[in-house]
């Protein structure tokens, strides 16, 4: 199979996690970019990238790159591309554009110029043109225009890859599935210890954790991918990828709770639809009054940020969360994502790690709190003693 360049789009802060995923999958010439990772692979790699990558939003296949100095040149270059290689008259198409250029006031105008170029090429050659369907097209074409440099790509994913297909319902502020998977992978967790989300909402973190722990590809629940509509779609090759043996044993526990009965009902529906009812345990429970569901493990959670809460309420909530973690969850590692600076200050615990992420348009901090028995100072002393003992033992050898 011939190899070609591919670009995987992702969320800010997840680029290196995605790059590691691509390398593990067999991608070559992996290069981290802004909210994207470029790599080289063949048709099989493109299919696998869509099916396996947990932190990718789109997998694009560039088909043309060129420089433009005015609006007409975008039309002219787009019209030179042999679109019949990628699009048939009986198929519908849509254009998605990302534009940062003084030549275009907005991305819509760039999309229209490329759409006109495609339509005119077909009309001049056949007297007909393929139809445009912005909502559910057969073929998606991506325009990326940065200053004077333009890249036209085929979107091999179709709908965004964060739309896994297992979600039946969602609460007021659902966590993006790609962000949830990225958060888990950033902690280094792959199922080695028990997992707890005490403010689980509709269960996204729990389901993504179960997929990671059991080795279930995120594309397993999807009904379709964009490349299935391409003229060169290899149905046999994709069937081999889809029907591969991926599931692995996981003997740990994944536990979720939430104060809202409605959210837990939604979570149960989503968990059942993802076939994880035997893996994930759910309960209506206020975290502040809860007890640890197991002796130790990892906590990853997405608490309210405070957009709909009074400042006093958000500081009280985060202060209570911090006290609960400190007093009841010694031995755990807790990760919290939030956009609320006041909330983080109120936790009252010193973070071991800080990672900048975005939840939608909200700039967030993803923080790790190592919960020791006794004071943090005592824990630091103990940790130093352990390191010294290891060093002495190595010197003796």
N, C-alpha and C positions, 0 to 999 in steps of 0.2 A: 504494500500500500504506500502511496506517495504521502509525504509529510508536508504540513503547512502550518502557518502561524495561527494561533488561537488567542483570544483575550477573554479572561474570566473577570467579570465585574463583581465587586463586593462592596461592603460598607466600610466607612472610614474606621481604621483601627484594627481591621481583620485581615489586612493584606498579607502579613507574614504567616498567619495561620493558614490562609488559603494557599500560599506558596508551598507550605509544608505538605498540605493535602495533595497538591498537584504533583510534587516530587514523589510522594509515596505511591501515587497512581501510575507513575511512569512518564510524566511530562518531561520534556527536554528543554534546555535553554530557558529556564524559568527566570523571569525578571519581574521584580516587584515595582509597581507603578502606583500612581495616586488612585486609590479606590479600585484598583485593578491589578491583575497579574497576567503578563503575557507568557506564552510558552509555545512549544512546537510539538505536534503530534499528528497522527494519522486519523482516518475516519473512526477507527475503533476507539482511539483515545478521546475523540470528541464525544462519542456516545457515552463512554465511561465517565467523562467529566460531568455531563449533564445528570447522569444517574447516581454518581457516587459523592460528588463534592457537596459538603454540608454548608460551606460558607460562601458559595458562589450564588450570585443573583442571576447572571446571564453568562452564556458562553457564546461569544461572537467569533465568526470566521471572516476576517478581512478579505475583501476581493479586489479592492482598488485603493490606492493612496496617491494623492496629487496635491499640488499647490494651487491656490486660487488667489487672484488679486482683485477680482470683482464678482458681482453676483452672477453675471452671465457665464463666467468660466465654470462655476459650479454646475450649471445646466449642461454646458458643452461637454465637460469631462464625464458627467454622469451618463450622458447620451451615448458616449463611446463604448460603454461597458456592454458586452454581449448578454443582454438580460434574458434572452431565450434559453441560455444555459441554466438559468436559475428559476425562471418563472414561465408558466404556461398560460395560454389565454383563458383556460377554464379555471384558473386559480385566482384567488383574491390576494391583495397585498396591502400593507400599511407601512408607513415610514415613521420611525422614532428618531428624534434628533436631539443632540446635545451640542450647544453652540456657545462658544466664548470668542466672539469675533466682532470687530467694529463694523464689518460689512453688513451684518444682519441685526436688525432690531430685536428679533426674537427667533426662537428655534422653528416656529411655525412656518416662517417664510422660507427657510432652508429646506424644510420638509416638502413644501409645495414645489420648489424648483426641481428637486430630485424626482418627485412624483410626475411632474410634467415631462421631464426628460424620458422617463420610462414609458409613459403613455404615448408620447409622440413617436418614440422609436417603434413601438408595436403598431401604431396606427399607420405610419409610413410604410412599414413592411407588409402588413396584412390587411389594413383597412379596419381593423378592430383593436381594442385595447383591453387588458385585464381589468377587472373591477377593483375598486378600493373598498376595504372594509376595516375601519379603524378599531372596531370592537373585537372581532374574532377573525383575523385574516389567516389565510393559509401560509403565507410567507411574510415574515417581518424583516424589514431592512433598516439598518441602523446607520445614521449619519453622525459622525463625530467631527466637529469643526473647531479647531483650536487655533486662534489667530488666522494664519493663512493656510494651515495644513488640514486637509480633509481626508478622512478615512471612511470608506463605505464598507459595511459588513453585513453578512447574513446573520440573523439571530437564530441560532440553532436550538434555543430553549423554548421559544414561544412565550407563554406566560412566565412571569418571574419565578425563579426556582424556589423562592421562599414559600410559594403556594404548593406545599407538599401534597395536599389532598386529603389529609386525615381530619382536618378541622371541620366540625359540624356547626359549632357556635363559638362566640367569643364575647368577652366582657367589654367594659368601657375603653380600656387601654391595653389591647392585646400586644404581647411581645412578638416582634417579627421573628419568624422561625430561624432565619439565617443568623440574626443577632443572638438568639438563644443558643444555637449550636456553637457559635463562635465564643460566647461567654464560657460555655462548658469546656471547650477545647483550650481556651486561654488558661484555665486553672490547671491543666494537665490531667484532668480526670478522664479515665476511659473505663470506669467500672471497677476500679481497684478497691473502693470502699463504699459504704452505704451513702445514699444521696437523699437530701431533704430540702424541699422548698416549702417554707412555712407560710408564704403568702402567694400561693400558686396560681390564683386567678383561674383561667380556663385550661391550665395545665401544659402550656407550651414547653417550659423548661423540663418538666417531667417526661414528656413524650420524646423530646430530643435526647434527653439523657438515656432513656430506655433504648432508643435506636443506636446510640453510640455504644452502650454497654453490650448490646446483643449483636452488633455488627450489621444492623439492617440499613441498607442504603436509603437515603432520603427520597430518591426517585421511585421507590417501590410503590408508593401510593398514587403516583401521578397517572392521569388518564392518557396524556399525550405529551409529546415534545415537538418543537418546531421542525426539527430535521426529518420527522416522519412524513412531511409534505414535500420534501425536496425530490427532484427528479432522480437523484442517485441514491435514494434511501435503500440501505441494505437490510431488509427485514430479517433475514436469517442471522446476520451478525448481531443485530440488536436483541433478537430473541435469546441468543446464547448469553449475552450480558445480563438480560433481565432474569433469566432462569438459572443463573449461577447459584452456587451454594455459598451463602454469606453468613447465615445465622450461627452464632456461637453461644456457648453456655454462659449464663450470668447467675450466680448464686447469691448476689447481694440483694439489698432492699432499696427500693425507690419509694419515697413517702412524700405525700403532699397534703397540705392543709390550707384552709382559708376561713376567715371569719364569716364570709358570705355564703349562705346555702345555695344561692343562685349560681355563683361561680363554681362551686363544687359540683353542682348538677351539670353545668356545661363541661367541666373537666372530665367528669365520668363519661359523658357522651363522647367526647373527643378520644379519651383513652380507650373506650370500647371500640370505636371506629378504627383505631390504630392497632387493635388486637393486643393491647397490653394490660387488660384487666387483671391478669394473673401476676403481672410484674409490678404494677403501680398500685399502691394503697392510698386511698383518699379519705379525708375526714373533715367535717366542719369543726373548726377550732380556732380560737383566738390565740395567736402565737404568744402573747404576753402571759397567758395563763397556762401554757402548754408545758409538757415534760418531754424530754428527748425520746424519740421513737426507737432509738437504739443507742448503744454505748458510746460510739464515736463515729465520725464520718465527715462528710462535706455538706455545707449548706450553701446553696446558690439561690438568690431570691431577688425579685424585682418589686420592692415595696412602692406604695403611692409616692409620687414626687411632690405633691402639694399644689398642683395647678388648680384644683377644685377645693382646697382646704385653706383654712385660716393659718397664718404663720405660727400662731401659738399651738394649733393642733398638730402641725407637722413636726415641730420641735418636741412636743410631748410624745408623739408616736415614736420618733427615732430614739429619743432618750429611753423609752420603755423597751425598745428593741435591743439597744445596747446593754441595758441592765439585765434583760433576759438572757442574752448571749453570755454575758460575763458570769452570771450567777448559776445558770443551769446547763450550759453547753461547753464546759471545760473539756478539752481534748478534741473538740471539733475545729474545722477550718471553715470560716464563714466568708462568703463573697456577696457583696451588695452592690447593685447598680442603681444610680439615682442621678437626677439633675439638680437635686436640692442641696445647695451648700450649707444652708442652715440646718438641714436634717443631718448631714454628715458630721457637722460640728457637734451636734447633740448626741451622737452615738456614744461618745465618751471613751472610745477605744482607739489605740494607735494602729493605723493600718500598716501591714507588712509590705503591701504592694498597692500601686495605683496605676490604672490603665485608663486612658482617655478613649471613650467610645461615643457613638451617637445612637440615640433611640429615636428614629424618625429625624425631625429637625432639632431635637433637644440634645445639646452637648451634655454628656454624662460622665461620671467617674465610676469606674468599676473597681471596688476596693476589697482587699483581702484582709481579714482579721484572724490572727492565730490566737485561739482561745486556750490559754494555759490555766492549770490549777495553781492557785496562789496568785501573787502579783506578777506583773510583766517583768519587773526587775529581777525577781527570783528566777523566772523562766530563762531570762537572758544569761544569768549566772550559770544555771544548770547546763544550758546549751554550750556555753564556753568550756565548761568542765568536760563535757562529752567530746568536744572537738580536740581538747588538749590530750585526753586519754587516747583518742585515736591516733593523734600525731606521735605520742610517746611510743605506742605499740608499733607503729610503722618504723620508727627510728631503731627500735630494738631488733626488728627484722633485718 
